[in-house]
């Protein structure tokens, strides 16, 4: 059962006028600046305690990292992406 409409996801990933790297409570990676190792269609929810939910539409994957050092997050995304690409 789908509980969130597909149009909501489309709007959520649209950059806002003030900050092109931000959508509806979601960090966007359109230009690869936030996380260079993640695909540009990726988006992220970043929460308290350095929890990051990474949605990677091009690979059909969602990765959740809890209590991660923010400086090491991009390295994690690079390793997870490489592992998924080998499947």
N, C-alpha and C positions, 0 to 999 in steps of 0.2 A: 504494500500500500504506500503510495507516494504521499508524503505529508507536507512537502515544500514544493511549490510550483517551479517548473523550469524557468519561467519568466523571472522569478525571484533570483535564481542563480545568475541569470544573465545580467540583471540590474546590479546585483551584488558585486560583479566583476567589472563594472563600468567605473573608470576613474572619476573622482570628484573634481570639480573646477578648482578648488583651492590646493589640493595635493594629488597630482596625477598618479602617485604610487599607492593611493588609498581608495577603497570602494566602500560598500556598506559593512563597516566593522571588519574589513578584510584588507590585509596588505597585499598589494599587487606587485608582480615581478616583470611587468611589461618590458622594461629596458634592461633587466638583469642586474640592476644596481643593488637591490636589497640582498639577494642571494645569487651571485653569478653562476654557481654550479647548477642551479635549478632551471628548468626550461622557462621561457618567458611567458608561457600561459599558466604557470603555477601561481597559486595564491595561498596565503597563510593567515591563520588566526594565531595571534601571540598573546599569551595570558600571563597571569601572575606565576611566580616561581619559575620563570623561563620555560614555560610549557609552550610548545609550538606544534600546531597542526598544519601539515603541509599537504595541499591537494595538488596532485600532478595529473591534470587531465590527459596529457599526451601519453602517459603510461598507464592510465586508469588506476592510479594508486593514491592511497592516503597514508601518510606517515605521521605518527604522534610521538613527540619527544618530550619527556618531562625532566625538569631540573637540569637542562643542558646549559652549558656555558655558551652564551650568545656568540662569542668569538669563534666557537668551534662548530656552530650550526651548519655553516656552508660546507665544511668538510664532511659532516654527516650526510648532507644531501647529495654530495658528490659520490660518496661510497654507496649509499642506498640506490641512487640512480644507476651507477655502474653495475651493481648486483642485479637490478631489475632488467637491465639491458642484456644481461647474459642468459636470462631465462628463455 
